[in-house]
Amino acid sequence: MMKQLFAIRMLLLLLLALAPRGAGATGADTATVPPADPAPCQAAIAANDDDKIVGECGALIDNEKTEKPDRLKALIARGAVLARRDRLDRAIADYDVTLRLEPSQPDLLNSRGALWWKRGDRPKALADFAATLKLSPDHPAAKSNYRKLALELERLGALMAVAGKPGFNCATAHRPVEKAICANPELANLDRQINAVNVRVMRQARDGRERQARRREQDDFIARRNADFGKPDYDLQKVMNERLQHLLGDDGSWK
């Protein structure tokens, strides 16, 4: 009985002696894994070498042991390269990660907004410009971008409001040609453009006589259009396009 107890005690002592060495060995193995080296990525950034930035900084980004400041620099550098190469989705993804790690970066927010704008996502672009100005109210690029985009959205809204509408009121249209124009969005847009350009060239007239001549020409066009519509081989869209081109002129001005 005493021999059995002694054997068990010795076994326990052996296990206790081995356990620390095993744990210590595992810790030592982990400790021998070298930390991420940011030098190649930093050298690529300093040299403005886009290919090496993508490769070296990409490896740094993927390394789990990369320190946060080094990861941020690598992400920003690679995102800039991807943006220059018009790989917008990947560039935005890098900026997304960067801003999650460090949200208070007005320059980067503005840059991501510019990418969203270029990609055609105006609401996200406007949100990023607004967020930039919240962090840095005097940020010159963001102020300019916000103002330009707001004007663009306003113009788009105005265009959408009149899209498919001619230069006259369809509610009072009674001629067959007017009803045909109102029923066709393409013809309606053409009519609105003709009307707008005609107003512009009349304003540019040198004197009252020239302005009156322009008005008579437009009146004659409308009269011929009303009279000829419905005749065999009459192409209303062709006639309207020809009138618009005549108003615009080959160089974009009145001929």
C-alpha positions as CSV (number, residue, x, y, z in Angstrom):
1,M,0.0,0.0,0.0
2,M,2.8,2.4,0.9
3,K,4.6,1.6,-2.4
4,Q,1.4,2.5,-4.4
5,L,1.0,5.8,-2.6
6,F,4.7,6.6,-3.2
7,A,4.3,5.8,-6.8
8,I,1.3,8.0,-7.2
9,R,3.0,10.9,-5.4
10,M,6.1,10.6,-7.6
11,L,3.8,10.6,-10.7
12,L,2.1,13.8,-9.5
13,L,5.4,15.5,-8.9
14,L,6.6,14.5,-12.3
15,L,3.5,15.9,-14.0
16,L,3.8,19.2,-12.0
17,A,7.4,19.4,-13.0
18,L,6.6,18.9,-16.7
19,A,3.6,21.3,-16.9
20,P,5.6,24.6,-16.4
21,R,8.2,23.5,-18.9
22,G,5.5,22.7,-21.5
23,A,3.7,26.0,-21.0
24,G,6.9,27.9,-20.9
25,A,8.0,26.3,-24.2
26,T,4.8,27.3,-25.9
27,G,5.2,30.9,-24.7
28,A,8.8,30.9,-25.9
29,D,7.7,29.7,-29.4
30,T,5.1,32.5,-29.6
31,A,7.6,35.0,-28.4
32,T,10.1,34.1,-31.1
33,V,7.6,35.1,-33.9
34,P,9.1,38.4,-35.1
35,P,6.9,41.5,-35.1
36,A,5.8,43.0,-38.3
37,D,8.5,45.1,-40.0
38,P,7.1,48.4,-41.4
39,A,10.3,49.3,-43.1
40,P,9.6,47.9,-46.6
41,C,6.2,49.6,-46.7
42,Q,7.7,52.9,-45.4
43,A,10.5,52.7,-48.0
44,A,7.9,52.1,-50.8
45,I,5.9,55.1,-49.6
46,A,9.0,57.3,-49.5
47,A,9.9,56.2,-53.0
48,N,6.4,56.8,-54.3
49,D,6.6,53.3,-55.8
50,D,2.9,52.4,-56.4
51,D,3.6,48.7,-57.1
52,K,5.7,48.2,-54.0
53,I,3.2,50.1,-51.9
54,V,0.5,47.7,-53.0
55,G,2.7,44.7,-52.3
56,E,4.7,45.7,-49.2
57,C,2.0,47.7,-47.5
58,G,-0.5,45.0,-48.4
59,A,1.7,42.5,-46.6
60,L,1.9,44.8,-43.6
61,I,-1.9,45.3,-43.5
62,D,-2.4,41.5,-43.6
63,N,0.1,40.8,-40.8
64,E,-1.8,40.4,-37.4
65,K,1.2,41.7,-35.5
66,T,1.3,45.0,-37.2
67,E,1.1,48.0,-34.9
68,K,-1.9,50.2,-35.3
69,P,0.0,53.4,-36.4
70,D,1.8,51.3,-39.1
71,R,-1.4,49.7,-40.2
72,L,-3.1,53.1,-40.6
73,K,-0.2,54.4,-42.7
74,A,-0.2,51.3,-44.9
75,L,-4.0,51.4,-45.4
76,I,-3.9,55.1,-46.3
77,A,-1.0,54.7,-48.7
78,R,-2.5,51.6,-50.5
79,G,-5.9,53.3,-50.6
80,A,-4.4,56.3,-52.4
81,V,-2.7,54.1,-55.0
82,L,-5.9,52.2,-55.6
83,A,-7.8,55.5,-56.0
84,R,-5.2,56.7,-58.6
85,R,-5.7,53.4,-60.5
86,D,-9.5,53.9,-60.4
87,R,-10.1,50.8,-58.3
88,L,-12.6,52.8,-56.4
89,D,-14.3,50.0,-54.5
90,R,-11.1,48.7,-53.1
91,A,-9.8,52.2,-52.3
92,I,-13.0,53.0,-50.4
93,A,-12.7,49.6,-48.5
94,D,-9.2,50.6,-47.3
95,Y,-10.5,54.0,-46.2
96,D,-13.4,52.4,-44.5
97,V,-11.1,50.2,-42.4
98,T,-8.8,53.2,-41.6
99,L,-11.7,55.3,-40.5
100,R,-13.0,52.5,-38.3
101,L,-9.6,52.4,-36.6
102,E,-9.3,56.1,-36.4
103,P,-12.5,58.0,-37.1
104,S,-11.3,61.6,-36.6
105,Q,-9.5,62.1,-39.9
106,P,-11.0,65.0,-41.9
107,D,-8.6,64.7,-44.8
108,L,-9.4,61.0,-45.2
109,L,-13.2,61.6,-44.9
110,N,-13.0,64.2,-47.6
111,S,-10.9,61.9,-49.8
112,R,-13.4,59.0,-49.4
113,G,-16.2,61.5,-50.2
114,A,-14.5,62.4,-53.4
115,L,-14.3,58.7,-54.3
116,W,-18.0,58.2,-53.6
117,W,-18.7,61.2,-55.8
118,K,-16.6,59.8,-58.6
119,R,-18.3,56.4,-58.2
120,G,-21.7,58.2,-58.6
121,D,-23.0,57.8,-55.0
122,R,-23.8,61.4,-54.3
123,P,-25.6,60.9,-51.0
124,K,-22.6,59.1,-49.4
125,A,-20.3,61.7,-50.9
126,L,-22.3,64.6,-49.4
127,A,-22.4,62.8,-46.0
128,D,-18.6,62.4,-46.0
129,F,-18.1,66.1,-46.9
130,A,-20.5,67.1,-44.2
131,A,-18.7,64.9,-41.7
132,T,-15.4,66.5,-42.7
133,L,-16.7,70.0,-42.1
134,K,-18.1,68.9,-38.7
135,L,-14.6,67.8,-37.7
136,S,-12.9,70.7,-39.5
137,P,-15.3,73.6,-40.3
138,D,-12.6,75.5,-42.3
139,H,-11.5,72.5,-44.4
140,P,-11.0,74.2,-47.8
141,A,-11.3,71.1,-50.0
142,A,-14.4,69.8,-48.2
143,K,-16.1,73.3,-48.3
144,S,-15.5,73.4,-52.0
145,N,-16.6,69.8,-52.6
146,Y,-19.8,70.3,-50.4
147,R,-20.8,73.4,-52.3
148,K,-20.2,72.0,-55.7
149,L,-22.0,68.8,-55.0
150,A,-24.9,70.6,-53.4
151,L,-25.3,72.7,-56.5
152,E,-25.0,69.6,-58.7
153,L,-27.8,67.9,-56.7
154,E,-29.9,71.1,-57.0
155,R,-29.5,71.1,-60.8
156,L,-30.2,67.4,-61.0
157,G,-33.4,67.9,-59.0
158,A,-34.4,70.8,-61.3
159,L,-33.8,68.6,-64.4
160,M,-35.7,65.7,-62.9
161,A,-38.6,68.1,-62.2
162,V,-38.9,69.1,-65.9
163,A,-37.8,65.8,-67.5
164,G,-40.3,64.8,-70.1
165,K,-42.0,68.2,-70.1
166,P,-42.0,70.5,-73.2
167,G,-41.6,74.3,-73.2
168,F,-45.4,74.8,-73.2
169,N,-48.2,73.8,-70.8
170,C,-49.6,70.4,-71.8
171,A,-52.8,71.1,-69.8
172,T,-53.7,73.7,-72.5
173,A,-52.4,71.8,-75.5
174,H,-55.1,71.4,-78.2
175,R,-53.3,71.0,-81.5
176,P,-52.5,67.4,-82.6
177,V,-48.7,68.2,-82.8
178,E,-48.7,69.6,-79.3
179,K,-50.5,66.5,-77.9
180,A,-48.0,64.3,-79.7
181,I,-45.1,66.2,-78.1
182,C,-46.7,65.9,-74.7
183,A,-47.2,62.2,-75.1
184,N,-43.6,61.5,-76.0
185,P,-40.9,62.3,-73.4
186,E,-38.1,62.5,-76.0
187,L,-40.0,65.0,-78.1
188,A,-41.0,66.9,-75.0
189,N,-37.3,67.3,-73.9
190,L,-36.4,68.4,-77.5
191,D,-39.2,71.1,-77.4
192,R,-38.0,72.3,-74.0
193,Q,-34.4,72.5,-75.3
194,I,-35.4,74.4,-78.4
195,N,-37.4,76.9,-76.3
196,A,-34.5,77.4,-73.9
197,V,-31.8,77.9,-76.6
198,N,-34.1,80.2,-78.5
199,V,-34.6,82.4,-75.4
200,R,-30.8,82.5,-75.0
201,V,-30.0,83.5,-78.5
202,M,-32.7,86.2,-78.4
203,R,-31.1,87.7,-75.3
204,Q,-27.8,87.7,-77.2
205,A,-29.2,89.7,-80.1
206,R,-27.3,92.9,-80.8
207,D,-30.3,95.1,-81.2
208,G,-34.1,95.1,-81.3
209,R,-34.2,94.4,-85.1
210,E,-32.1,91.3,-84.8
211,R,-34.2,90.2,-81.8
212,Q,-37.4,90.6,-83.8
213,A,-35.9,88.6,-86.7
214,R,-35.1,85.7,-84.3
215,R,-38.6,85.8,-82.9
216,R,-40.1,85.7,-86.4
217,E,-37.9,82.7,-87.3
218,Q,-39.1,80.8,-84.3
219,D,-42.7,81.7,-85.0
220,D,-42.3,80.5,-88.6
221,F,-40.8,77.2,-87.4
222,I,-43.8,76.6,-85.0
223,A,-46.3,77.6,-87.7
224,R,-44.7,75.2,-90.3
225,R,-44.5,72.4,-87.6
226,N,-48.2,72.8,-86.8
227,A,-49.2,72.9,-90.5
228,D,-47.0,70.0,-91.7
229,F,-47.6,67.6,-88.8
230,G,-49.6,64.5,-89.9
231,K,-48.6,64.8,-93.5
232,P,-47.1,61.7,-95.2
233,D,-43.3,61.3,-94.6
234,Y,-43.3,64.2,-92.1
235,D,-40.7,63.4,-89.3
236,L,-41.4,65.6,-86.4
237,Q,-38.4,64.4,-84.4
238,K,-36.0,65.1,-87.3
239,V,-37.5,68.5,-87.9
240,M,-37.1,69.4,-84.2
241,N,-33.5,68.1,-84.1
242,E,-32.7,70.2,-87.1
243,R,-34.2,73.3,-85.5
244,L,-32.2,72.7,-82.3
245,Q,-28.9,72.3,-84.2
246,H,-29.6,75.4,-86.2
247,L,-30.1,77.4,-83.0
248,L,-27.0,75.9,-81.4
249,G,-24.8,76.3,-84.4
250,D,-21.8,74.2,-85.3
251,D,-19.7,75.8,-82.6
252,G,-22.4,76.0,-80.0
253,S,-23.4,79.6,-80.7
254,W,-25.9,81.3,-83.0
255,K,-24.8,81.1,-86.7
